[in-house]
Amino acid sequence: MRILYLTHSDSVHDQRFMHTLAESSHEAFVLRLYPGEFPTPAGVTALEWVGFEGGLQPWNLPIAQRALTNVISEIEPDLIHAGPLTDMAFLAATTGFENLLAMSWGFDLMHDVHVSKLDEHRARFALKHARALITDAYSSAEVAQNLGFPAEKIIIFPWGVDLEHFSPSNAQNAGLPWREKMGWVNKRVFLCLRSWEPNYGVDVLLHAFTEAVSTDPDLRLILLGDGSLHDQYAKILAADLLQEKVFVGGRVPNQDLITYYGAADVYVTPSHVDGSSVSLMEALACGLPAIVSDIPANLEWVQPGKNGWIFTDNDIDELKNTLLTVSGSNLAEMAKSARLTAAKKADWQKNKQTLLSAYQQLSPETGS
């Protein structure tokens, strides 16, 4: 088949999808909404068109629609794989192209459709014109059903991780020298990779950690990422109490994250909204138990007392107490369970077969 993959720009997930396409027998093309220079795997053809810096807006929708219609006419794809629902899948649906595999992406179903009538309309329109939907979490699938999409047309699988790279042995080999260099060998080290944006709740962690470290000065935090809340978080991090207790590393390339997974004892994700978090999956794969907020997508991955801890979303006191509880915990069995969870549910080498099966089910040759 000739498959056209529509996405925003580039991410770890995009690279996995495109590499899967490149390794398949399909002829693959990628079209990105945002302008820029992005890596494209050999075997996938990146199409040039006028990108939209500010995303898909009502004023540029007709322009984007005409441009995509021209692309479709030129390459004649058998299938379009597009997400998020609220822009890329919606845009594909407006062209009238009939063989659309829509993909829930980011916060489109877990947040955007609940706060924006425009996004709700776009998601409904995309779903109405899609032959199937793929999503990474049961919680997202439930929202799609509430919007009227048939359950039997929903394909659920986590985007997954590279279990060979993200492994306990690789993580320890990379992380222990870093930890020794920091002088943190005998400390309890937490790690958070979430972006500094409102949906991810990093401020909740910062406040909870500040309170926890005042009780137990042997706690340490590795904080990576950046975002629109940088200035607000920088003020919190400037507190004297946190000096030499928090390592702020900024944005780190995905291939280098193994060092920080290996340097930590426990991963923390305080998100208010999320799907299946790739960093959570990577952490579990590296043998890190996780402290997670009790949002639906996190509960699909973490079982209290087995491979991590659950705290009430946005509850600073509960998260503080959880951080302090970890200090007295035996993490060895939880680490084994964390790895087993990832091996069972987050193996991209297995999960990508579900994606390839979805393509095959929508092949014009199957007549389905």
Protein Blocks (a to p, Z undefined) as FASTA:
>chain_A
ZZddddfkbcfklmmmmmmmmmmmbdcddddfbgcdddddehiacddddddfkopafklm
mmmmmmmmmmmmmnopabdcdddfklmmmmmmmnopabdcdddehjlmmmmmmmomklmm
mmmmmmmmpcbdcdfbfklmmmmmmnopafklpccddebjafklmcfklmmmmmmmmmmm
nopmmpccdddfbdcdfklommmmmmmmmmmmmmmmmbccddedddjklmmmmmmmmpmk
lgokaccebjadfklmmmmmmmpmbdcdfbfbdcddfklmmmmmnopacdddfbfklmmm
bcghkloccddehilklmmmmmmmmmmpcfklmmmmmmmmmmmmmcmklmmmmmmmmmmm
mpmkloZZ
